[in-house]
């Protein structure tokens, strides 16, 4: 928000509301905002005017909305199915790659005076989805790398299907160190849910293995936002870094149907997890209030339960077991709009 100045007594025009040239003010001297408090009135002065920007409390409200295009990293290398006779690999977790999926990111920031602000943010991506199909020799014996291993008879092929959802909510406090640096501290809650299934087709006795995992991460984070480019023109570039330690309530449920349905494996645990985020943001001002923006984000979530890792971790004799050593890495571009008022 821009502002207009009424000149102090030593530079006042005949009409007290008449604009006064910027060179009437002592740029080199220290500027006491309170000494001019009774002479500052709302108006539309240029944002490039240094005195105006100092006296005005601008950008009280800030709203952003971005379209995300995030790529999920491929699963860790893990053999899922082999030929039971010669131990040749048939299906690996890395064959099921979720790739890129679209989501959205919205935030609302309220500036509280010169030094403080508060931000609410949500982003989410639903239903990363991937499939893998491998041809098998009908009648051959397969080994599914569960615990203990299962040995179904093969059909014409085996198929794997995976899906993943990510949702994130944040409440962050801002401390404006200066025009180019902002310190962040706040609370983050994230959900990472996955489903995975492998099964056979064309077999006399087809099998189906299914597993579902959930992660509920909550905790506090710290971060900083640095303005890398700002020449009082329409273009600005900044980077944002956040990281924190979180409590992760992880659970998994796995089931096996090979003609005889086994009791399901279910387990829950609470582990310490980590979330780190890095973003590079470029913004170009279209009007006094509206800007177009874009950039690139990276997000790393470590120590979580991933669905494919539960195939080896599920113990169908004890009906328990959970693997929480997984990590999920996301990266991709975004584009959107920013509105300030």
WOMOSUL-V760001 format. One record per pair of residues at least 24 apart in sequence whose C-alpha atoms are under 6 Angstrom apart, sorted by the first residue. I is the first residue (numbers start at 1). J is the second residue. Records with the same first field share a line. If there is no record, write none. Layout:
I->J + J
This chain:
1->58 + 59 + 341
2->44 + 45
3->42 + 43 + 44 + 45 + 56
4->41 + 42 + 43 + 44 + 45
5->40
6->39 + 40
48->232
59->340 + 341
60->110 + 111 + 341
61->109 + 110 + 340 + 341
62->108 + 109 + 339 + 340
63->107 + 108 + 338 + 339
64->106 + 107 + 337 + 338
65->105 + 106 + 336 + 337
66->104 + 105 + 335 + 336
67->104 + 334 + 335
68->102 + 103 + 104 + 334
69->101 + 102 + 332 + 333
70->100 + 101 + 331 + 332
71->99 + 100 + 330 + 331 + 332
72->99 + 330
73->329
80->144 + 145
81->143 + 144
82->142 + 143
83->142
84->141 + 142 + 143
96->130 + 131 + 132
97->130
98->128 + 129 + 130
101->128
115->175 + 176
116->174 + 175
117->173 + 174
118->172 + 173 + 174
119->171 + 172
120->170 + 171
121->169 + 170
122->168 + 169
123->168
124->166 + 167
125->165 + 166
126->165
127->163 + 164 + 165
128->163 + 164
129->162 + 163
130->161 + 162
131->160 + 161
132->159 + 160
133->158 + 159
134->158
146->311 + 312
147->312 + 314 + 315
154->203
155->201 + 202 + 203
156->202
157->200 + 201
158->199 + 200
159->198 + 199
160->197 + 198
161->196 + 197
162->195 + 196
163->194 + 195
164->193 + 194
165->192 + 193
166->191 + 192
167->191
180->226 + 227
181->225 + 226
182->224 + 225
183->224
184->222 + 223 + 224
185->221 + 222
186->220 + 221
187->219 + 220
188->218 + 219
189->217 + 218
190->217
191->215 + 216
194->307
196->307
207->257 + 258
208->257
209->255 + 256
210->254 + 255
211->253 + 254
212->252 + 253 + 307
213->251 + 252 + 307
214->250 + 251
215->249 + 250
216->248 + 249
217->246 + 247 + 248
218->246 + 247
219->246
220->244
234->284 + 285
235->283 + 284
236->282 + 283
237->281 + 282
238->281
239->279 + 280
240->278 + 279
241->277 + 278
242->276 + 277
243->275 + 276
244->274 + 275
245->273 + 274
246->272 + 273 + 274
247->271 + 272
248->272 + 273
265->319 + 320
266->320
267->320 + 321
273->302 + 303
274->301 + 302
275->300 + 301
276->300
289->339 + 340
290->338 + 339
291->337 + 338
292->337
293->335 + 336 + 337
294->334 + 335
295->333 + 334
296->332 + 333
297->331 + 332
298->330 + 331
299->329 + 330
300->328 + 329
301->327 + 328
302->327
303->327
